[in-house]
Amino acid sequence: AWEGSDEARPLSKAGRRRAAGLATVLGDQGIARIITSPFVRCRETVEPLAAQRGLLIEPSDWLAEGSPLSDALRLVEKVADEVTVLCTHGDVIAALLDHLRRLGIAPSDPRFEKASTWVLDTERGDVTSVTYLPPPA
């Protein structure tokens, strides 16, 4: 029912419930940073987590819908030395997971449900494994 710009579209009621559950899904991870697409719905997704952890939300155009894979890869490499939450869109996640699948790291049948979480483990700046976490209930 949203009639405004896609960038300004807020989360739905279900999206807000899932955003509140994100802190539970991520457990006791030692999150140091939260970086998100500048789109409103991405920012709203990480706001409860940021509030719970006392972290600032850093917007990045490199995570915006329609951003090239090269931007996402540069950002992953840039933050690989600290536990960082990145919030982006399905097209960016799909491109990133497809790239990692071709490298033999990501599963061949990735899931893209809204509010799903992908954990990228890194070592010396390289992604070494990918783990899927289902959306919060």
C-alpha positions as CSV (number, residue, x, y, z in Angstrom):
1,A,0.0,0.0,0.0
2,W,3.1,2.3,0.1
3,E,2.9,5.1,-2.4
4,G,6.0,7.1,-1.6
5,S,9.5,6.6,-2.8
6,D,11.1,3.1,-2.3
7,E,13.9,4.7,-0.3
8,A,11.5,6.1,2.2
9,R,9.3,3.0,2.6
10,P,9.1,1.9,6.2
11,L,9.0,-1.6,7.6
12,S,5.6,-3.3,7.8
13,K,4.2,-4.4,11.1
14,A,5.6,-7.9,10.5
15,G,9.0,-6.3,9.6
16,R,9.0,-4.4,12.9
17,R,8.3,-7.6,14.8
18,R,11.2,-9.3,13.0
19,A,13.5,-6.4,13.6
20,A,12.8,-6.6,17.4
21,G,13.8,-10.3,17.2
22,L,17.1,-9.7,15.5
23,A,18.9,-9.2,18.8
24,T,17.8,-12.6,19.9
25,V,18.8,-14.3,16.6
26,L,22.3,-12.8,16.8
27,G,22.7,-13.9,20.4
28,D,25.7,-12.8,22.3
29,Q,27.9,-12.0,19.3
30,G,30.4,-9.3,20.1
31,I,29.0,-6.8,17.6
32,A,31.2,-3.8,17.2
33,R,29.5,-2.0,14.3
34,I,26.2,-1.7,12.5
35,I,26.3,-0.5,8.9
36,T,23.1,-0.3,6.8
37,S,21.7,0.7,3.5
38,P,20.4,4.3,3.7
39,F,16.9,3.1,2.9
40,V,14.4,3.6,5.7
41,R,13.4,0.0,6.0
42,C,17.0,-1.1,6.5
43,R,17.7,1.5,9.1
44,E,14.5,0.5,11.0
45,T,15.5,-3.2,10.8
46,V,18.7,-2.5,12.8
47,E,17.4,0.2,15.2
48,P,16.3,-2.2,18.0
49,L,19.6,-4.1,17.8
50,A,21.6,-0.8,17.9
51,A,19.6,0.5,20.8
52,Q,20.1,-2.8,22.7
53,R,23.8,-2.8,22.1
54,G,24.4,0.9,22.5
55,L,25.8,1.2,18.9
56,L,25.5,3.9,16.3
57,I,24.0,3.0,13.0
58,E,26.3,3.9,10.1
59,P,24.6,4.4,6.7
60,S,26.5,3.2,3.6
61,D,25.5,3.7,-0.1
62,W,27.5,0.6,-0.8
63,L,24.6,-1.4,0.7
64,A,21.8,0.5,-1.1
65,E,19.4,-1.4,-3.3
66,G,21.0,-1.7,-6.8
67,S,24.5,-1.2,-5.6
68,P,27.1,-3.2,-7.6
69,L,28.7,-6.4,-6.1
70,S,32.1,-4.7,-6.0
71,D,30.8,-2.2,-3.4
72,A,29.5,-5.0,-1.1
73,L,32.7,-6.9,-1.5
74,R,34.8,-3.9,-0.6
75,L,32.7,-3.3,2.5
76,V,32.9,-6.9,3.6
77,E,36.7,-6.7,3.2
78,K,36.9,-3.4,5.0
79,V,35.1,-4.7,8.1
80,A,36.4,-8.2,8.1
81,D,38.5,-7.7,11.2
82,E,35.6,-6.9,13.5
83,V,32.1,-8.3,14.1
84,T,29.9,-6.1,12.0
85,V,26.2,-6.3,11.1
86,L,25.5,-5.2,7.5
87,C,21.9,-4.6,6.5
88,T,21.1,-4.5,2.8
89,H,18.6,-5.6,0.2
90,G,17.8,-8.9,-1.5
91,D,19.5,-8.0,-4.8
92,V,22.8,-7.1,-3.0
93,I,22.6,-10.3,-0.9
94,A,21.9,-12.4,-3.9
95,A,24.9,-11.1,-5.8
96,L,27.2,-11.5,-2.8
97,L,26.0,-15.1,-2.1
98,D,26.2,-16.0,-5.8
99,H,29.8,-14.7,-5.8
100,L,30.7,-16.7,-2.7
101,R,28.9,-19.8,-4.1
102,R,31.1,-19.6,-7.2
103,L,34.1,-19.6,-4.9
104,G,32.8,-22.7,-3.1
105,I,32.0,-20.9,0.1
106,A,28.2,-20.3,0.1
107,P,25.5,-23.0,-0.3
108,S,24.3,-23.7,-3.8
109,D,20.6,-23.1,-2.8
110,P,20.7,-19.9,-0.7
111,R,17.5,-18.7,0.9
112,F,16.4,-15.1,0.5
113,E,13.4,-14.8,2.9
114,K,12.8,-11.2,4.1
115,A,14.6,-10.7,7.4
116,S,16.8,-13.7,7.0
117,T,20.4,-13.4,8.3
118,W,23.6,-14.6,6.7
119,V,26.7,-14.8,8.9
120,L,30.0,-14.5,7.0
121,D,33.0,-15.8,8.9
122,T,36.3,-14.2,7.8
123,E,39.9,-14.9,8.2
124,R,42.6,-12.4,7.2
125,G,40.1,-10.4,5.2
126,D,38.7,-13.4,3.3
127,V,35.2,-14.9,3.8
128,T,35.8,-18.5,4.9
129,S,32.3,-19.7,5.6
130,V,28.7,-18.7,5.3
131,T,25.9,-19.7,7.7
132,Y,22.2,-19.1,7.2
133,L,20.0,-18.0,10.1
134,P,16.2,-18.0,9.5
135,P,14.1,-14.9,10.1
136,P,13.0,-14.2,13.7
137,A,9.6,-15.6,14.4
